[in-house]
C-alpha cells in the first residue's frame, strides 16, 4: 500500500471511529468535566481511544502505532473535554498524528 493510500485510510478510519463508532454514550461518558452520573469518565475515554488505536493498528499492521494512537487519542480528547483545546484543535491534532504515523512508516518501514 502506498503512503498516500495509508494516509487516506487512516483519515477515513478516524472519521468512522470518531463519529459513528463513538456514539452519544461514549461522547458524553468520556468527559470528566461533565461525566454521566455513575459512569467513571475513563469508562468512556479508554474504550473510545481503543477503537481509534485498533483502527490504526488494523490499517497500518502495527501494534506499536495502534498503541501510540491509543495514548495520543486519550491525551487529545481529554484536553478537549477539559476545555484546554478547541474542537478544531482536537481534530487538527488527530490528523497530525496520522501524518506522523505515515511518516514513521515511510522512514522506518513496517513497525511491530
C-alpha positions as CSV (number, residue, x, y, z in Angstrom):
1,X,0.0,0.0,0.0
2,X,1.3,3.5,-0.9
3,X,1.9,6.2,1.7
4,X,-1.0,8.2,0.2
5,X,-3.3,5.2,0.4
6,X,-2.3,4.5,4.0
7,X,-2.9,8.2,4.9
8,X,-6.3,8.2,3.2
9,X,-7.4,5.1,5.0
10,X,-6.2,6.5,8.4
11,X,-8.3,9.6,7.8
12,X,-11.3,7.5,6.8
13,X,-10.8,5.3,9.8
14,X,-10.6,8.3,12.0
15,X,-13.9,9.6,10.7
16,X,-15.6,6.2,11.3
17,X,-14.1,5.8,14.8
18,X,-14.8,9.4,15.9
19,X,-18.4,9.7,14.7
20,X,-20.5,6.5,14.1
21,X,-18.4,4.2,16.4
22,X,-18.2,6.8,19.2
23,X,-21.9,7.3,19.6
24,X,-23.6,9.5,22.1
25,X,-22.8,7.4,25.2
26,X,-19.0,7.5,24.7
27,X,-19.0,11.1,23.6
28,X,-20.7,12.1,26.9
29,X,-19.1,9.5,29.2
30,X,-15.5,10.4,28.3
31,X,-15.9,13.9,29.5
32,X,-14.5,14.1,33.0
33,X,-15.5,17.7,33.3
34,X,-19.2,16.7,32.8
35,X,-19.5,13.0,33.2
36,X,-22.5,10.8,33.1
37,X,-23.6,10.3,36.7
38,X,-22.5,6.9,38.0
39,X,-20.2,6.2,35.0
40,X,-16.4,6.8,35.6
41,X,-15.2,9.1,32.8
42,X,-12.4,6.7,31.9
43,X,-15.0,4.1,31.1
44,X,-15.9,6.3,28.1
45,X,-12.4,7.6,27.2
46,X,-10.4,4.4,27.2
47,X,-12.8,2.4,25.0
48,X,-13.1,5.3,22.6
49,X,-9.3,5.6,22.4
50,X,-9.1,1.8,22.0
51,X,-11.4,2.0,19.0
52,X,-9.0,4.5,17.4
53,X,-5.9,2.6,18.3
54,X,-7.4,-0.6,16.9
55,X,-8.3,1.2,13.7
56,X,-4.8,2.5,13.3
57,X,-3.3,-0.9,14.1
58,X,-5.5,-2.7,11.6
59,X,-4.8,-0.2,8.8
60,X,-1.0,0.0,9.4
61,X,-0.5,-3.6,10.6
62,X,1.4,-2.2,13.5
63,X,0.6,-2.8,17.2
64,X,3.2,-0.1,18.1
65,X,1.3,2.6,16.1
66,X,-2.0,1.3,17.4
67,X,-0.8,1.8,21.0
68,X,0.7,5.2,20.1
69,X,-2.7,6.2,18.7
70,X,-4.5,5.0,21.8
71,X,-2.2,7.1,24.1
72,X,-2.3,10.2,21.9
73,X,-6.1,10.0,21.5
74,X,-6.5,9.8,25.3
75,X,-4.5,12.9,25.8
76,X,-6.0,14.9,23.0
77,X,-9.6,14.1,23.8
78,X,-9.1,14.7,27.5
79,X,-7.6,18.1,26.7
80,X,-10.7,18.9,24.6
81,X,-13.1,17.7,27.2
82,X,-11.4,19.7,29.9
83,X,-11.6,22.9,27.7
84,X,-7.9,23.2,27.2
85,X,-8.2,22.9,23.4
86,X,-11.0,23.6,20.9
87,X,-12.8,21.0,18.8
88,X,-10.8,22.3,15.7
89,X,-7.5,21.9,17.5
90,X,-8.6,18.4,18.6
91,X,-9.3,17.4,15.0
92,X,-6.1,19.0,13.8
93,X,-4.0,17.1,16.4
94,X,-5.7,13.9,15.4
95,X,-4.8,14.5,11.7
96,X,-1.2,15.4,12.8
97,X,-1.0,12.1,14.5
98,X,-2.0,10.3,11.2
99,X,0.7,12.3,9.4
100,X,3.3,11.2,12.0
101,X,2.3,7.5,11.8
102,X,2.6,7.6,8.0
103,X,6.0,9.5,8.2
104,X,7.3,6.8,10.7
105,X,6.2,4.0,8.3
106,X,7.8,5.8,5.4
107,X,11.0,6.3,7.2
108,X,11.4,3.1,9.1
109,X,9.2,0.6,7.1
110,X,6.9,-1.8,8.8
111,X,6.8,-1.4,12.6
112,X,6.0,-4.2,15.0
